[in-house]
């Protein structure tokens, strides 16, 4: 009997196609380089899709961004995220310098991708990161790329400094002006807004009040948003509104971090007169500086409308001025005078107890001391209500000690009176009063 053997022909197993993506980058956003970037994207798209063993996973391209760091490269970050999602097997890139000029960033990124089994292929260097000697060659070649970046950075800085020495400067975006060709022109409506800020500051308005008034007049910045205190402060600090420029006010310390630092003498600064038309007169600028000096002398770090005590309270411990701190509770009708505010040594406020251990001076205690010392000079009893005219009419300054106050009068006399804080007592009295009212209210219900 014939034996029949059945042979099953299984279908051949096709190898899974590799998902291939590409990364491209240009560091300067110019028409010429944007065309180059577009050509790279087109090249990689065609190249990947022409290979039957590959599956197209996209081209990721960053424009106008340096390669010395990876944090600000949005497309690079998106590529890394897709790699962690398992959407990419191979990454193609033109060269090491296009992928990263920072050796540390490059090696860290390649190692993370290697752990995921993802290959990075550098065309110019003919290098695959998954090859046995891939990391060694990468570290050597990346060091050359980083040095190249440093050389380019130093050459650019040298050119900029040479132009600074010759009084030349690049176009910059500044409120109040527009750049036309090779010079600045004043924008009338913006210039008037700048003048308003200067005049308002001189007239005594706070930065917050100026900001609110600009918003009320519907005067916005170039992004269509209200002017905040910090932007108004920068405008008051800007010398360019007086028609000259200070060049190299800032510098970039490292070509890796690209962080700007204020130039406090590390590099030469250049003052160039008459670079553009002025918006602010020297006289108005001097008034702004005088007002700033007055507010600083008053200890007004966060300046408010001056009281009769502003600028007159001096710390007997370190000589700094005392500044006012309002109470935190907004329901002032329920507060004692102490809880509505107190004066603190500005040195202690800014630098802590190690700098000065002066006691805080409650507003209530200060007014009580004024009544006992100054009231009799005006024929008032010690029980009389405090009158700000006593301070304005008689007192040059008040020196604050731990347990006494010295009133230095206009006529040269010095009156000394003790003071004591009743803060804790007041707080407990207030709490007991509130508890009593709550219990009374509950009893009526």
C-alpha positions as CSV (number, residue, x, y, z in Angstrom):
1,X,0.0,0.0,0.0
2,X,1.5,3.3,-1.0
3,X,2.3,5.7,1.8
4,X,1.2,9.3,1.2
5,X,3.1,12.1,2.9
6,X,1.5,15.5,3.1
7,X,3.8,18.5,2.8
8,X,2.4,21.9,4.0
9,X,3.9,24.9,2.3
10,X,3.8,27.7,4.8
11,X,3.8,31.3,3.5
12,X,7.2,33.0,3.8
13,X,7.4,35.4,6.8
14,X,8.1,38.9,5.6
15,X,10.4,41.0,7.8
16,X,8.7,43.9,9.4
17,X,9.5,47.2,7.8
18,X,11.6,49.7,9.9
19,X,9.9,52.9,10.8
20,X,12.3,55.6,9.7
21,X,12.2,59.3,10.5
22,X,14.6,62.2,9.7
23,X,15.7,65.2,11.6
24,X,16.8,68.5,10.0
25,X,17.7,71.9,11.4
26,X,19.0,75.3,10.4
27,X,20.1,77.8,13.0
28,X,19.2,81.1,11.3
29,X,15.8,82.0,10.0
30,X,16.7,83.5,6.6
31,X,15.1,82.9,3.2
32,X,18.2,81.2,1.9
33,X,18.5,78.8,4.8
34,X,14.7,78.2,4.9
35,X,15.1,77.0,1.3
36,X,17.9,74.7,2.4
37,X,15.7,73.3,5.1
38,X,12.8,72.8,2.7
39,X,15.2,70.9,0.4
40,X,16.4,68.7,3.3
41,X,12.8,67.8,4.2
42,X,12.0,67.0,0.5
43,X,15.2,64.9,0.2
44,X,14.5,62.8,3.3
45,X,10.8,62.3,2.4
46,X,11.7,60.9,-1.0
47,X,14.7,58.9,0.3
48,X,12.8,57.1,3.0
49,X,9.7,56.3,0.9
50,X,11.9,55.0,-1.9
51,X,13.2,52.2,0.3
52,X,10.7,49.2,0.3
53,X,12.2,48.0,3.7
54,X,11.4,51.3,5.4
55,X,8.1,52.8,6.5
56,X,7.9,56.6,6.4
57,X,7.7,58.0,10.0
58,X,8.0,61.7,9.1
59,X,10.6,64.5,8.9
60,X,11.1,66.7,12.0
61,X,12.6,70.1,11.2
62,X,13.6,73.0,13.5
63,X,14.2,76.5,11.9
64,X,16.1,79.4,13.4
65,X,17.2,77.5,16.5
66,X,20.8,76.9,17.7
67,X,22.0,73.3,18.0
68,X,24.0,73.9,21.2
69,X,21.0,72.9,23.3
70,X,17.9,70.7,22.9
71,X,15.5,72.3,25.3
72,X,14.1,74.9,22.9
73,X,13.9,72.7,19.8
74,X,10.2,71.9,19.6
75,X,10.5,69.5,16.7
76,X,13.5,67.7,18.3
77,X,11.5,67.3,21.5
78,X,8.5,65.9,19.5
79,X,10.8,63.4,17.8
80,X,12.1,62.2,21.2
81,X,8.5,61.8,22.5
82,X,7.6,59.8,19.4
83,X,10.6,57.6,20.0
84,X,9.5,56.9,23.5
85,X,6.1,56.0,22.2
86,X,7.6,53.4,20.0
87,X,6.8,55.1,16.7
88,X,10.4,55.3,15.3
89,X,13.1,52.6,14.7
90,X,15.7,54.6,12.8
91,X,16.6,58.4,12.7
92,X,18.4,59.8,9.7
93,X,20.2,63.2,10.0
94,X,22.7,65.1,7.9
95,X,25.5,65.4,10.4
96,X,26.4,65.5,14.1
97,X,26.4,69.3,14.1
98,X,22.8,69.3,12.8
99,X,21.7,66.9,15.5
100,X,23.5,68.6,18.4
101,X,26.7,70.6,18.9
102,X,26.7,70.1,22.6
103,X,28.7,66.9,23.3
104,X,27.0,66.1,26.6
105,X,23.5,66.5,25.1
106,X,24.4,64.4,22.0
107,X,25.8,61.5,24.0
108,X,22.9,61.5,26.5
109,X,20.3,61.6,23.7
110,X,22.0,58.8,21.7
111,X,22.4,56.6,24.8
112,X,18.7,57.0,25.7
113,X,17.8,56.1,22.1
114,X,20.1,53.1,22.2
115,X,18.3,51.8,25.3
116,X,15.1,51.9,23.2
117,X,16.9,50.1,20.4
118,X,16.7,53.1,18.1
119,X,19.5,53.8,15.6
120,X,20.7,57.3,14.7
121,X,22.5,57.4,11.4
122,X,24.7,60.4,10.6
123,X,25.1,60.7,6.8
124,X,28.2,63.0,6.6
125,X,30.2,61.0,9.1
126,X,28.8,57.6,7.8
127,X,28.2,56.6,11.4
128,X,25.5,54.4,13.0
129,X,25.0,55.0,16.8
130,X,24.2,51.2,17.2
131,X,27.5,50.1,15.7
132,X,30.1,48.6,18.1
133,X,32.4,51.7,18.0
134,X,29.5,54.1,17.5
135,X,29.7,55.9,20.9
136,X,33.5,56.3,20.8
137,X,33.4,57.8,17.3
138,X,30.5,60.0,18.3
139,X,32.3,61.5,21.4
140,X,35.3,62.3,19.3
141,X,33.4,63.8,16.4
142,X,30.9,65.7,18.7
143,X,33.8,67.3,20.5
144,X,35.0,68.7,17.1
145,X,31.4,69.9,16.4
146,X,31.3,71.7,19.8
147,X,34.6,73.4,19.2
148,X,33.4,74.5,15.8
149,X,30.3,76.0,17.5
150,X,32.6,77.8,19.9
151,X,34.8,79.2,17.1
152,X,31.7,80.4,15.2
153,X,30.4,82.1,18.4
154,X,33.6,83.8,19.1
155,X,33.9,85.1,15.5
156,X,30.4,86.5,15.7
157,X,31.0,88.2,19.1
158,X,34.3,89.7,17.7
159,X,32.4,91.2,14.7
160,X,29.7,92.6,17.0
161,X,32.2,94.2,19.3
162,X,34.1,95.7,16.4
163,X,30.8,97.3,15.2
164,X,30.2,98.6,18.7
165,X,33.6,100.2,18.8
166,X,32.8,102.0,15.6
167,X,29.4,103.2,17.0
168,X,27.3,100.8,14.9
169,X,24.4,98.9,16.2
170,X,21.9,96.4,15.0
171,X,18.2,97.1,14.6
172,X,16.2,96.4,17.7
173,X,12.5,96.5,18.6
174,X,11.7,99.3,21.1
175,X,8.4,100.8,21.9
176,X,8.1,104.4,20.5
177,X,10.2,103.8,17.4
178,X,10.1,102.0,14.1
179,X,13.2,100.9,12.1
180,X,13.1,102.2,8.5
181,X,16.0,101.1,6.4
182,X,19.0,102.1,8.5
183,X,17.5,104.5,11.1
184,X,14.8,104.9,13.7
185,X,11.7,107.0,13.3
186,X,9.4,108.1,16.1
187,X,5.9,106.7,16.3
188,X,3.9,109.7,17.6
189,X,1.2,107.9,19.5
190,X,3.6,105.5,21.2
191,X,6.0,108.3,22.0
192,X,3.2,110.2,23.7
193,X,2.4,107.1,25.8
194,X,6.1,107.0,26.9
195,X,6.0,110.7,27.8
196,X,2.8,110.1,29.8
197,X,4.6,107.4,31.8
198,X,7.4,109.7,32.7
199,X,5.2,112.7,33.6
200,X,2.9,110.5,35.7
201,X,5.8,109.1,37.7
202,X,7.2,112.6,38.3
203,X,3.7,113.7,39.5
204,X,3.6,111.0,42.1
205,X,1.7,108.1,40.5
206,X,2.8,104.6,41.4
207,X,3.7,102.1,38.7
208,X,0.4,100.3,39.4
209,X,-1.6,103.5,39.1
210,X,0.2,104.3,35.8
211,X,-0.6,100.8,34.5
212,X,-4.3,101.2,35.4
213,X,-4.5,104.6,33.8
214,X,-2.9,103.4,30.6
215,X,-5.4,100.5,30.5
216,X,-8.3,102.9,31.1
217,X,-7.2,105.0,28.1
218,X,-6.9,101.8,26.1
219,X,-3.2,102.2,25.5
220,X,-1.7,98.7,25.1
221,X,1.8,97.3,24.3
222,X,2.7,96.0,20.9
223,X,1.3,92.5,21.8
224,X,-2.1,94.1,22.5
225,X,-1.8,93.6,26.2
226,X,-1.8,96.1,29.1
227,X,1.5,97.5,30.3
228,X,2.5,95.9,33.6
229,X,4.7,97.5,36.3
230,X,7.9,95.8,35.1
231,X,7.5,97.0,31.5
232,X,6.8,100.5,32.7
233,X,9.9,100.3,34.9
234,X,12.0,99.2,31.9
235,X,10.7,102.2,29.9
236,X,11.7,104.6,32.7
237,X,15.2,102.9,32.7
238,X,15.7,103.1,28.9
239,X,18.4,105.6,27.9
240,X,17.4,105.3,24.2
241,X,14.4,107.6,24.8
242,X,17.0,110.4,25.3
243,X,18.5,109.9,21.8
244,X,21.6,107.9,22.6
245,X,22.5,104.2,22.9
246,X,24.6,102.2,25.4
247,X,26.1,99.3,23.5
248,X,27.1,95.9,25.1
249,X,24.9,96.4,28.2
250,X,24.5,92.6,28.2
251,X,26.7,89.7,26.9
252,X,26.4,86.0,26.4
253,X,28.7,84.1,28.7
254,X,28.5,80.7,27.1
255,X,27.7,79.6,23.6
256,X,26.1,76.5,25.1
257,X,23.5,78.1,27.4
258,X,23.0,81.3,25.4
259,X,22.0,83.0,28.6
260,X,22.4,86.8,28.7
261,X,24.1,88.6,31.6
262,X,24.2,92.2,32.6
263,X,27.6,93.7,31.8
264,X,28.9,95.1,35.1
265,X,32.4,95.8,33.8
266,X,33.5,92.5,32.5
267,X,33.5,93.9,28.9
268,X,33.8,97.5,27.7
269,X,30.5,99.4,27.2
270,X,30.1,102.0,24.5
271,X,28.0,105.2,24.7
272,X,27.0,106.5,21.3
273,X,25.4,109.9,21.1
274,X,22.8,111.0,18.5
275,X,21.9,107.5,17.2
276,X,18.3,108.5,16.8
277,X,15.7,111.2,17.6
278,X,14.9,111.7,21.3
279,X,11.4,111.3,22.9
280,X,12.3,112.4,26.5
281,X,14.0,115.6,27.4
282,X,17.0,115.6,29.8
283,X,15.0,117.8,32.2
284,X,12.1,115.3,32.4
285,X,14.6,112.4,32.9
286,X,16.3,114.3,35.7
287,X,12.9,114.8,37.4
288,X,12.3,111.1,37.2
289,X,15.6,110.3,38.8
290,X,15.0,112.9,41.5
291,X,11.6,111.3,42.3
292,X,13.2,107.9,42.4
293,X,15.8,109.2,44.8
294,X,13.1,110.7,47.0
295,X,11.1,107.4,47.1
296,X,14.3,105.4,47.9
297,X,15.1,107.8,50.7
298,X,11.6,107.3,52.0
299,X,12.3,103.6,52.1
300,X,9.5,103.0,49.6
301,X,10.5,99.7,48.1
302,X,6.9,99.2,47.0
303,X,6.0,102.9,47.1
304,X,2.6,104.1,48.2
305,X,1.1,107.5,48.7
306,X,3.4,109.2,51.4
307,X,2.1,109.6,55.0
308,X,3.4,112.1,57.5
309,X,5.9,109.4,58.7
310,X,7.3,108.6,55.3
311,X,11.1,109.1,55.2
312,X,11.2,110.2,58.9
313,X,11.5,106.9,60.8
314,X,15.1,105.8,61.2
315,X,16.4,102.6,62.8
316,X,18.4,103.4,66.0
317,X,20.1,100.0,65.6
318,X,21.5,100.2,62.0
319,X,20.5,103.6,60.7
320,X,18.2,102.3,57.9
321,X,14.8,103.7,57.2
322,X,11.6,102.2,58.5
323,X,9.0,101.3,55.9
324,X,5.3,100.7,56.3
325,X,3.7,97.2,56.0
326,X,-0.1,97.3,55.8
327,X,-2.3,94.7,57.6
328,X,-3.3,91.6,55.7
329,X,-6.9,91.6,56.8
330,X,-9.0,93.6,54.4
331,X,-11.9,94.2,56.9
332,X,-10.3,97.1,58.6
333,X,-13.3,97.9,60.7
334,X,-12.6,94.8,62.8
335,X,-8.9,95.6,63.3
336,X,-6.9,97.4,65.9
337,X,-4.5,100.1,64.7
338,X,-1.6,97.7,65.2
339,X,-3.2,95.0,63.0
340,X,-3.9,97.6,60.3
341,X,-0.1,98.1,59.8
342,X,3.3,98.4,61.3
343,X,6.7,99.9,60.4
344,X,9.7,97.7,59.9
345,X,13.4,98.3,59.4
346,X,14.1,98.1,55.7
347,X,17.5,96.5,56.4
348,X,15.8,93.8,58.4
349,X,13.1,93.4,55.8
350,X,15.5,92.9,53.0
351,X,18.3,91.0,54.7
352,X,16.8,89.3,57.7
353,X,17.5,89.2,61.4
354,X,21.2,88.7,61.0
355,X,21.5,92.1,59.4
356,X,19.3,93.9,62.0
357,X,17.2,92.7,64.9
358,X,15.2,95.9,65.4
359,X,11.7,95.5,66.7
360,X,8.7,96.2,64.4
361,X,6.9,99.4,65.4
362,X,3.1,99.2,65.3
363,X,1.2,102.1,64.0
364,X,-0.9,102.3,67.2
365,X,2.2,102.5,69.4
366,X,3.8,105.2,67.2
367,X,0.7,107.3,67.3
368,X,0.4,106.9,71.1
369,X,4.0,108.0,71.5
370,X,3.3,111.1,69.3
371,X,0.3,112.0,71.4
372,X,2.3,111.8,74.7
373,X,5.4,113.7,73.3
374,X,4.1,116.1,70.8
375,X,0.5,116.7,71.9
376,X,1.5,119.0,74.8
377,X,3.5,121.2,72.4
378,X,0.3,122.0,70.7
379,X,-1.8,122.3,73.9
380,X,-3.4,118.9,73.5
381,X,-3.8,116.4,76.2
382,X,-2.2,112.9,76.1
383,X,-5.7,111.5,75.5
384,X,-6.2,113.7,72.4
385,X,-6.5,112.0,69.0
386,X,-3.3,111.9,66.8
387,X,-2.9,114.8,64.4
388,X,-0.5,114.4,61.4
389,X,0.1,118.2,61.5
390,X,2.2,117.6,64.6
391,X,4.7,115.6,62.6
392,X,4.7,117.9,59.5
393,X,5.1,121.0,61.6
394,X,7.6,120.0,64.2
395,X,9.6,116.8,63.4
396,X,12.7,116.3,61.2
397,X,13.0,112.6,62.0
398,X,12.1,109.9,64.5
399,X,14.8,107.5,65.7
400,X,13.3,104.1,66.7
401,X,15.0,102.1,69.5
402,X,13.9,98.9,71.1
403,X,12.0,100.5,73.9
404,X,12.0,104.3,73.1
405,X,11.6,106.8,70.4
406,X,13.6,110.0,69.8
407,X,11.7,112.9,68.2
408,X,14.3,115.3,66.5
409,X,12.5,118.6,66.1
410,X,13.0,121.4,63.7
411,X,14.3,123.7,66.4
412,X,17.0,121.3,67.4
413,X,15.4,119.8,70.5
414,X,15.2,116.0,71.0
415,X,12.2,114.5,72.9
416,X,12.5,111.0,74.1
417,X,9.6,108.8,75.0
418,X,9.2,105.1,75.8
419,X,7.0,102.8,73.7
420,X,5.7,99.3,74.1
421,X,3.9,97.0,71.7
422,X,0.5,95.8,72.7
423,X,0.2,93.6,69.7
424,X,-0.5,90.3,71.5
425,X,-2.8,91.9,74.0
426,X,-4.8,93.6,71.2
427,X,-5.0,90.3,69.3
428,X,-6.4,88.4,72.2
429,X,-8.9,91.2,73.0
430,X,-10.1,91.2,69.4
431,X,-10.5,87.4,69.5
432,X,-12.4,87.5,72.7
433,X,-14.7,90.2,71.3
434,X,-15.4,88.1,68.2
435,X,-16.1,85.0,70.3
436,X,-18.4,87.0,72.5
437,X,-20.3,88.4,69.4
438,X,-20.6,84.9,67.9
439,X,-21.9,83.4,71.2
440,X,-24.4,86.3,71.5
441,X,-25.5,85.7,68.0
442,X,-26.0,82.0,68.5
443,X,-27.9,82.7,71.8
444,X,-30.4,84.9,69.9
445,X,-31.0,82.1,67.3
